[in-house]
Amino acid sequence: MRLPLLLAAIGIATPAAAQPLPNQLPPEIASGQIIDQLEPVARGLSRALLDLPVGEIEAAVENRPLRPQDRNKRVRDMAGVDQRELDRSIAAGSETLKAAGQALVRALPAITRSLNQVGDELGRVMNNLPSPTYPRR
């Protein structure tokens, strides 16, 4: 039980892990540019998903014959979702994601310092462990 934990700790406390972490996010994430690029993608995906036909599946699940109106039934009809309301929700979510990205940018230096301190502490702990080759008494 102790051996896997020891090996995991050794893997964490290697010199590569002790390297300082970068203090900044890529500019497209920090500025929210990627969110602006993903918003139209989310809108397109929502439209595509709402337009999926489900009438035939519904008829099969209900174990009944397929009716002509089943062929035209879409997810949009069953969910009762208005596309404009969904677009507004996506835009609001985009603003929330941008704000979260800005908060992450502000917190990143403190997170980096804390992770570097953890790496240093793990290195000290690993240096104080007895050697497995040391003879037992």
C-alpha positions as CSV (number, residue, x, y, z in Angstrom):
1,M,0.0,0.0,0.0
2,R,2.8,2.4,0.9
3,L,4.9,1.6,-2.2
4,P,2.3,3.0,-4.7
5,L,2.0,6.2,-2.6
6,L,5.7,6.5,-2.4
7,L,6.1,6.0,-6.2
8,A,3.4,8.6,-6.8
9,A,5.1,11.1,-4.5
10,I,8.4,10.5,-6.2
11,G,6.8,11.2,-9.6
12,I,5.3,14.4,-8.3
13,A,8.5,15.6,-6.7
14,T,10.7,15.2,-9.7
15,P,12.8,18.2,-10.9
16,A,10.4,18.7,-13.8
17,A,7.5,19.2,-11.4
18,A,9.5,21.5,-9.3
19,Q,9.9,23.9,-12.2
20,P,8.0,27.2,-11.7
21,L,4.6,27.2,-13.5
22,P,3.9,29.9,-16.1
23,N,2.2,33.0,-14.6
24,Q,-0.1,33.7,-17.5
25,L,-2.8,32.1,-19.6
26,P,-2.6,32.2,-23.4
27,P,-3.9,35.6,-24.5
28,E,-6.9,34.3,-26.4
29,I,-8.2,32.7,-23.1
30,A,-7.2,35.7,-20.9
31,S,-8.9,38.2,-23.2
32,G,-12.1,36.1,-23.7
33,Q,-11.4,36.0,-27.5
34,I,-11.9,32.2,-27.5
35,I,-15.3,32.7,-25.8
36,D,-16.3,35.1,-28.6
37,Q,-15.3,32.5,-31.2
38,L,-17.2,29.7,-29.4
39,E,-20.5,31.5,-29.0
40,P,-21.5,31.1,-32.7
41,V,-20.5,27.5,-32.5
42,A,-22.8,27.0,-29.5
43,R,-25.6,28.7,-31.3
44,G,-25.2,26.5,-34.3
45,L,-25.0,23.3,-32.3
46,S,-28.1,24.2,-30.4
47,R,-30.0,24.8,-33.6
48,A,-28.7,21.5,-35.0
49,L,-29.7,19.6,-31.9
50,L,-33.2,21.2,-31.7
51,D,-33.8,20.2,-35.4
52,L,-33.1,16.5,-34.8
53,P,-36.0,14.3,-35.8
54,V,-37.4,12.3,-32.9
55,G,-40.9,11.2,-34.0
56,E,-39.8,7.8,-35.3
57,I,-37.9,7.1,-32.1
58,E,-40.9,8.1,-30.0
59,A,-43.1,5.8,-32.0
60,A,-40.6,2.9,-31.6
61,V,-40.3,3.5,-27.9
62,E,-44.1,3.6,-27.5
63,N,-44.3,0.4,-29.6
64,R,-46.9,1.9,-32.0
65,P,-47.0,2.3,-35.8
66,L,-45.4,5.4,-37.3
67,R,-47.9,8.1,-38.1
68,P,-47.4,10.8,-40.7
69,Q,-47.1,13.6,-38.1
70,D,-44.3,11.6,-36.4
71,R,-42.0,12.1,-39.4
72,N,-42.0,15.9,-38.8
73,K,-41.6,15.9,-35.0
74,R,-38.3,17.5,-33.8
75,V,-36.6,17.9,-30.5
76,R,-37.7,21.6,-30.6
77,D,-41.3,20.5,-30.6
78,M,-40.9,18.2,-27.6
79,A,-38.7,20.5,-25.6
80,G,-40.7,23.6,-26.1
81,V,-37.5,25.8,-26.4
82,D,-37.6,29.2,-28.1
83,Q,-34.5,29.8,-30.2
84,R,-34.3,33.5,-29.2
85,E,-34.5,32.6,-25.5
86,L,-31.8,30.0,-26.1
87,D,-29.6,32.5,-27.9
88,R,-30.0,35.0,-25.0
89,S,-29.0,32.2,-22.6
90,I,-25.9,31.4,-24.6
91,A,-24.9,35.1,-24.7
92,A,-25.4,35.4,-20.9
93,G,-23.3,32.2,-20.4
94,S,-20.6,33.7,-22.6
95,E,-20.4,36.8,-20.4
96,T,-20.2,34.5,-17.3
97,L,-17.4,32.5,-18.9
98,K,-15.5,35.7,-19.7
99,A,-15.8,36.9,-16.1
100,A,-14.6,33.5,-14.9
101,G,-11.6,33.8,-17.2
102,Q,-10.7,37.2,-15.8
103,A,-11.0,35.9,-12.3
104,L,-8.7,33.0,-13.1
105,V,-6.2,35.5,-14.6
106,R,-6.3,37.5,-11.4
107,A,-5.9,34.3,-9.2
108,L,-3.2,32.6,-11.3
109,P,-0.2,34.1,-9.5
110,A,-1.5,33.0,-6.1
111,I,-2.3,29.5,-7.5
112,T,1.1,29.3,-9.1
113,R,2.9,30.3,-5.8
114,S,0.9,27.7,-3.8
115,L,1.6,24.9,-6.3
116,N,5.3,25.7,-6.3
117,Q,5.3,25.7,-2.4
118,V,3.6,22.3,-2.5
119,G,6.3,21.0,-4.9
120,D,9.0,22.3,-2.6
121,E,7.4,20.7,0.5
122,L,7.1,17.4,-1.3
123,G,10.7,17.6,-2.3
124,R,11.7,18.1,1.3
125,V,9.5,15.3,2.5
126,M,11.0,12.9,-0.2
127,N,14.5,13.9,0.9
128,N,13.7,12.9,4.5
129,L,12.3,9.5,3.7
130,P,14.6,6.6,4.7
131,S,16.3,4.8,1.9
132,P,14.8,1.4,1.1
133,T,18.3,0.0,0.8
134,Y,19.2,1.1,4.4
135,P,19.6,-2.0,6.6
136,R,16.8,-2.6,9.1
137,R,17.6,-3.4,12.8
